[in-house]
Amino acid sequence: QVQLVESGGGLVQVGGSLTLSCQASGIVFSIYVLNWYRQAPGKQRELVAGITRGGTTNYADSVKGRFTISRDNTNSMLYLRMNSMKSEDTAVYYCNAVMFNNNQYDYWGQGTQVTVSS
């Protein structure tokens, strides 16, 4: 059974920092592309950051220079370090693992709430 479990969400002040973690199980973690998405109230889910099997990263323009995605294939962990946080970073953050071969394998965590207060 595949599981992605996020942790580390919470309440942080504007300008503060937070690190999200995602523990994966039930998949060959190292072969998956991993992503962090977020969804704010009343808005569509959006891609925040992604990291390939080889470690290449990409970020939404809104978080470039502030957020850092990383992965630990040995321990099947995905991280998102968030610095200089803004009120608009408030959202539910989701961990996502995706892999394509003859089929698409697409797994999601349950989400973790991040609230940035002023």
C-alpha positions in Angstrom: 0.0 0.0 0.0 1.4 3.4 -1.0 1.4 6.1 1.6 2.7 9.7 1.5 2.5 11.3 4.9 3.2 15.0 5.3 4.2 16.7 8.5 5.7 20.0 9.7 2.8 22.3 9.0 1.6 24.9 11.4 1.3 28.5 12.2 4.2 30.9 11.5 4.6 34.6 11.4 5.3 36.6 8.2 9.0 36.5 7.6 9.4 33.2 9.4 10.5 29.7 8.3 9.0 26.3 8.3 10.1 22.9 7.0 7.7 20.4 5.6 8.5 16.7 5.4 6.9 13.8 3.5 7.5 10.2 4.4 6.8 7.8 1.6 6.3 4.1 1.8 5.2 1.4 -0.6 7.0 2.8 -3.6 10.5 2.6 -5.1 11.0 6.2 -4.0 14.2 6.9 -5.9 12.6 6.5 -9.4 9.7 9.0 -8.7 9.5 12.6 -9.6 8.5 14.4 -6.4 6.5 17.5 -6.0 5.0 19.9 -3.5 1.6 21.4 -4.3 -0.5 23.8 -2.4 -4.1 24.8 -2.3 -5.4 28.0 -0.7 -9.0 28.5 0.1 -11.0 29.3 -3.0 -8.1 28.7 -5.3 -6.9 25.9 -7.5 -4.2 23.6 -6.4 -0.8 24.8 -7.7 2.6 23.3 -8.2 5.1 24.9 -5.7 8.2 22.9 -6.4 9.4 19.7 -8.0 12.5 17.6 -8.0 13.5 14.9 -10.5 15.1 11.5 -9.9 18.5 13.2 -10.7 17.9 16.1 -8.3 17.0 18.8 -10.8 14.6 21.2 -9.1 12.0 23.7 -10.4 10.0 26.3 -8.5 6.9 28.4 -9.0 7.9 32.0 -9.6 6.2 33.0 -6.4 8.5 31.0 -4.2 11.8 31.2 -6.1 14.6 32.2 -3.8 12.6 31.5 -0.7 11.7 27.8 -0.8 14.0 24.8 -1.3 12.9 21.3 -2.2 15.1 18.3 -1.4 14.9 14.6 -1.3 16.5 11.8 0.7 16.2 8.6 -1.3 17.8 6.5 1.4 15.0 7.3 3.8 12.2 7.9 1.3 11.8 11.5 2.5 10.9 14.7 0.7 11.4 18.1 2.2 10.3 21.7 1.6 12.2 24.4 3.4 10.2 27.6 3.4 11.9 30.9 4.3 10.8 34.5 4.3 7.3 33.4 4.4 4.4 35.6 3.3 0.7 35.6 4.1 0.0 34.4 0.6 1.9 31.2 1.4 -1.0 30.2 3.6 -2.5 27.0 2.1 -2.8 23.2 2.5 0.5 21.7 1.2 0.5 18.3 -0.5 3.3 15.9 -1.3 3.0 14.2 -4.7 5.0 11.3 -6.3 4.6 10.6 -10.0 6.2 8.2 -12.4 5.6 7.4 -16.0 6.4 4.1 -17.8 3.7 2.3 -19.7 1.3 3.7 -17.2 1.1 6.8 -15.0 1.6 6.3 -11.3 0.5 9.3 -9.3 0.2 9.4 -5.5 -0.8 12.1 -3.0 -0.5 12.8 0.6 -3.4 13.9 2.8 -2.0 17.5 3.1 -0.7 19.6 5.9 -2.0 23.1 6.8 0.4 26.0 6.7 -0.8 29.3 8.0 1.3 32.5 7.8 0.0 35.3 10.1 0.9 38.9 10.3 
